[in-house]
C-alpha cells in the first residue's frame, strides 16, 4: 500500500501489530479477528461522508448511498436478532448503553445492574463513567458459594430498590442469563428491562445462547466481540422504543455516524447469518468448556465450576499467583489474557485474583478441541512454574509452532 511509503511511522506499528496477532494466542474474552471483508469495508471513502440523521432524514445532502448502507445494516440486524427495529449508529458499546439509558429513564433515576466487581461493565454504574455520574445505580451480584446469579436474590433487590431500569448483561460471567426471569422481575417492580449482550451477541446470533430480544425493552451490544464485526455498538428494540432510541443516539450522544464502520457492521451481520457462523458459535462454547475442563484437571479453580458460554474466570490463587502475575507469565510465552477480579476478591483490581479467558478469537483461527487441550496444558505448565525459563522456552516455541500453522489472515501482512 502507498501509505506504507508515505507514513512509515504509523505503518510500521500496524505491521508489527499484525505480526503480534498472528504470533500470539489471543484469549482476551472481548476480542476477535474480524474477516478481511469486514476490515476492508472500514477502509473506504465512506469515512468522508457526514450523514447526521437517519436514512431518508439527513441533515446533509449526498446521502443516497450511505442511506443504502445504513438500511442494509439495520435490516440485517433486525433479521438476525428477530427484533422489530435497530439502530446501527452507536460508535461503541458504551455509547449504545448511554443511548439506551437516555431513552429508558431520566438522569437521577434508579438502575439495578450487575456490580462491576462481580462481572458487570464500567458502563453499568462505575462512578467515573457517565452511567454512575448521571444515574443512581444499585447492584446485584453472584452468590458466595455457587458464584452464580440467584434470580430470587435479584428479585428481592429489585423489590427493595424499585428501579426504573433493570439491567442484565455482563463482561465476566460464564453462565447463561435467564432473560425470561429478568423480564418477570422487571414487570413485577414496574421497571423497563435493558439487556447488554455485548459479550454474547455472536452466541445469540449463532443460536448458542438464548436470545434476550423477546423479553427485553431494549437490547444493546458491541459488534466486535463474539459477533466478530468492526469495533462499534448496535441497539435492537421494539417499534415502541425506536423513536426514543434514535433520538438518544443522535442528537443525544453522538454527531455524525461512522458510515464506514456501519458498512462493516452490515458485512459482519450478513456473515453472522450464515450456517457457518452458527457452527462457529457452537465451537466457541465447546472450546471454552474443553479449556475449562483441562485447566480444572490441572488444579486451577474455574469460577462457578465451569462455563456455558465463550469465557471463563480462572482463580489463580490456588497456584499462589495474583491475576497480574499470571497475565505477565502467560504474556512471556505469547498467550494473551487479562487479569480480572473474581467474585468476593480480596485483591485490588490492578492485582486481582483471577484471569479472564475467552475462546472467540482462537476459534476464529481454527482452533478446536485438540488445540484447547494443548492450550490447557501450556497454561497450567506456565502458571505452575511462572519463573522457570526452560518451561517458558518450551511452551513459547510450541505456541509459535501452533499459531504459524493456524494463520488468521494467510494472504497478507497487515490487513
Ligand atoms: N458492555 C459490556 C457488557 C462490555 O463487556 C463492554 C466492553 O467490554 C461494553 C459494554 C463496552 O463496549 P465499548 O468498549 O465498545 O465501549
Boltz pocket constraint, residues with backbone or C-beta under 6 A from the ligand:
constraints:
  - pocket:
      binder: B
      contacts: [[A, 30], [A, 91], [A, 92], [A, 93], [A, 94], [A, 95], [A, 97], [A, 120], [A, 121], [A, 123], [A, 169], [A, 170], [A, 171], [A, 196], [A, 197], [A, 198], [A, 199], [A, 222], [A, 232], [A, 233]]
      max_distance: 6.0
